[in-house]
Amino acid sequence: MAGYVILGKWTQKGIAEVKSSPERMKGARAAAEKLGGKVVGMWVTMGEYDGVIILDMPNEQAAALFVLAFVSQGAATTETMRAFSEEEFAQLVAKLP
């Protein structure tokens, strides 16, 4: 599985509907599972970003579908980063010349 870090910021709609956030979070978990992945964790944060999702997905296409479905609700904008585990990173650097 490939790891992803998703940083989110609430939109005006997201703030207006903040009481619905726990249900959206449950829906995000279900959406990841439907795509063959898993939400490792979700946190609401203080600072530049309003939330963080750590996600394991089978491939980039599944990750993209997850993010598109998430943002299409209009409650948040996101920034997504591919995250390499310690093991993946060790395998990468082992291939360096």
C-alpha positions in Angstrom: 0.0 0.0 0.0 1.1 3.5 -0.7 0.9 6.1 2.1 -0.5 9.6 1.7 -0.7 12.7 4.0 -3.7 14.9 3.3 -3.8 18.4 4.7 -7.2 20.0 4.8 -8.6 23.5 5.2 -12.3 24.1 5.9 -14.2 26.1 3.3 -16.9 28.5 4.4 -19.4 25.7 3.7 -17.3 23.4 6.0 -17.3 25.9 8.8 -21.0 26.6 8.4 -21.7 22.8 8.6 -19.0 22.0 11.2 -21.5 19.9 13.3 -21.6 17.5 10.3 -17.9 16.9 10.4 -17.9 13.7 12.5 -20.3 12.1 10.0 -18.2 13.2 7.0 -15.2 11.7 8.8 -17.0 8.4 9.1 -17.9 8.6 5.4 -14.3 9.2 4.5 -13.3 6.0 6.3 -15.9 4.1 4.5 -14.9 5.6 1.1 -11.3 4.6 1.6 -12.3 1.0 2.4 -14.5 0.9 -0.6 -11.5 1.9 -2.7 -9.4 -0.9 -1.2 -7.5 1.4 1.2 -7.6 2.4 4.9 -7.6 5.7 6.8 -4.8 5.3 9.3 -5.9 8.3 11.3 -7.7 11.6 11.1 -7.0 14.6 13.3 -8.5 18.1 13.6 -5.6 20.5 14.0 -5.0 24.1 15.0 -2.8 26.3 12.8 -2.4 26.7 9.1 -4.4 23.5 8.4 -7.7 22.4 10.0 -7.2 18.7 9.6 -4.8 15.9 8.7 -5.6 12.5 7.2 -3.1 9.7 7.0 -4.2 7.3 4.3 -3.0 3.9 2.9 -4.2 3.3 -0.6 -3.4 0.5 -3.1 -2.4 2.9 -5.8 -2.4 6.6 -7.0 -5.7 6.2 -8.8 -7.4 5.1 -5.7 -5.9 7.9 -3.7 -7.0 10.4 -6.4 -10.5 9.1 -6.3 -10.6 9.3 -2.5 -9.4 13.0 -2.6 -11.8 13.9 -5.4 -14.7 12.4 -3.6 -13.7 14.1 -0.3 -13.3 17.6 -1.8 -16.4 17.3 -4.0 -18.5 17.6 -0.9 -17.4 21.2 -0.7 -16.5 21.3 3.0 -12.7 21.4 2.6 -9.8 22.0 0.2 -6.8 19.7 0.4 -3.1 19.3 -0.3 -2.0 15.7 -0.7 1.5 14.3 -0.4 2.9 10.9 -1.1 4.5 9.5 2.0 7.2 6.8 2.0 7.4 4.5 5.0 10.8 3.9 6.6 11.0 0.6 4.8 10.1 2.1 1.4 12.6 4.9 1.9 15.3 2.3 2.8 14.6 0.4 -0.4 14.8 3.6 -2.4 18.1 4.7 -1.0 19.5 1.2 -1.4 19.2 1.7 -5.1 21.2 4.8 -5.2 24.5 4.5 -7.2 
